[in-house]
Amino acid sequence: MAVKVVHPAQADDDEFRARFKREVEVSRRVTGPCLVPLLAADPGAAVPWLATAYVPGPTLGEYLAAHGPLSGARLYGLAAGTAAALAAVHTAGVVHRDVKPGNVVLAPDGPRVLDFGIAHALDGTSVTRTGVMTGTAGWISPEGYRTGVAGPAGDVFA
């Protein structure tokens, strides 16, 4: 498993702790193919933490830097797996908002989308502040740049 532990300085910040708790809540909602499952978490602990399944393999970004573009079956597998992951995320009523090569792991059995740190639940549960642009420059959809609001289409764009 992979464990994310909050730095003690951030654990003392009530706003950060609230965002981390929402990250855990959103992560519990998203399950399905090509996602990294949340196994356990305690956002209320003195040192908050979460644990996910460990996924061996490089991130898509690491792979591209070392080997260049994907092609053929590897490319089609990435496209199909990422689409399946996003379909599951969106069916759960969540928008990832940070789909990028660093948040896709190329596992031996297919890609896995991870990191719901800035995800947004369409029912209003957000892990970021309203009116603040979220995402990674270069991977934010045009509407995200224009309005600061990104929906499922923004995840597909990224």
GINOR-V865275 format. One record per backbone hydrogen bond with DSSP energy under -0.5 kcal/mol. CO is the residue of the C=O (numbers start at 1). NH is the residue of the N-H. E is the energy in kcal/mol with one decimal. If there is no record, write none. Layout:
co:CO nh:NH e:E
co:CO nh:NH e:E
This chain:
co:2 nh:52 e:-2.8
co:3 nh:5 e:-0.6
co:4 nh:50 e:-2.0
co:7 nh:10 e:-0.8
co:7 nh:11 e:-2.1
co:8 nh:12 e:-1.0
co:10 nh:13 e:-1.6
co:12 nh:14 e:-0.7
co:13 nh:17 e:-2.7
co:14 nh:18 e:-2.1
co:15 nh:19 e:-2.1
co:16 nh:20 e:-2.6
co:17 nh:21 e:-2.3
co:18 nh:22 e:-2.1
co:19 nh:23 e:-2.2
co:20 nh:24 e:-2.2
co:21 nh:25 e:-2.3
co:22 nh:26 e:-2.7
co:23 nh:27 e:-2.5
co:24 nh:28 e:-1.9
co:25 nh:29 e:-0.9
co:26 nh:29 e:-0.8
co:26 nh:30 e:-1.1
co:29 nh:31 e:-0.8
co:32 nh:35 e:-1.2
co:34 nh:113 e:-3.0
co:35 nh:37 e:-0.7
co:37 nh:53 e:-1.9
co:40 nh:51 e:-3.2
co:42 nh:45 e:-1.3
co:42 nh:49 e:-0.9
co:46 nh:48 e:-0.5
co:48 nh:6 e:-2.7
co:49 nh:42 e:-2.3
co:50 nh:4 e:-3.1
co:51 nh:39 e:-3.1
co:51 nh:40 e:-1.5
co:52 nh:2 e:-2.7
co:54 nh:56 e:-0.6
co:58 nh:106 e:-3.3
co:59 nh:63 e:-2.6
co:60 nh:64 e:-2.7
co:61 nh:65 e:-2.1
co:62 nh:66 e:-1.8
co:63 nh:67 e:-3.0
co:64 nh:68 e:-2.0
co:71 nh:74 e:-1.0
co:71 nh:75 e:-0.9
co:72 nh:76 e:-2.4
co:73 nh:77 e:-2.7
co:74 nh:78 e:-2.1
co:75 nh:79 e:-2.5
co:76 nh:80 e:-2.7
co:77 nh:81 e:-2.6
co:78 nh:82 e:-2.7
co:79 nh:83 e:-2.2
co:80 nh:84 e:-2.2
co:81 nh:85 e:-2.3
co:82 nh:86 e:-2.6
co:83 nh:87 e:-2.4
co:84 nh:88 e:-2.0
co:85 nh:89 e:-2.4
co:86 nh:90 e:-2.8
co:87 nh:91 e:-2.2
co:88 nh:92 e:-1.5
co:89 nh:94 e:-1.9
co:90 nh:93 e:-1.5
co:93 nh:122 e:-3.5
co:95 nh:120 e:-2.8
co:98 nh:100 e:-0.6
co:100 nh:103 e:-2.1
co:101 nh:60 e:-1.0
co:101 nh:61 e:-1.5
co:101 nh:104 e:-1.0
co:103 nh:114 e:-2.3
co:104 nh:60 e:-2.9
co:105 nh:107 e:-1.4
co:105 nh:112 e:-2.1
co:107 nh:110 e:-1.8
co:110 nh:107 e:-1.1
co:112 nh:105 e:-2.9
co:113 nh:36 e:-1.4
co:116 nh:119 e:-0.9
co:119 nh:127 e:-1.4
co:120 nh:95 e:-3.1
co:121 nh:124 e:-2.4
co:124 nh:126 e:-0.9
co:125 nh:121 e:-3.4
co:129 nh:132 e:-1.5
co:131 nh:133 e:-0.5
co:136 nh:139 e:-2.7
co:141 nh:145 e:-1.9
co:142 nh:146 e:-2.5
co:143 nh:147 e:-3.1
co:143 nh:148 e:-0.7
co:143 nh:149 e:-0.7
co:144 nh:148 e:-1.2
co:151 nh:154 e:-1.2
co:151 nh:155 e:-1.0
co:152 nh:156 e:-1.8
co:153 nh:157 e:-2.6
co:154 nh:158 e:-2.1
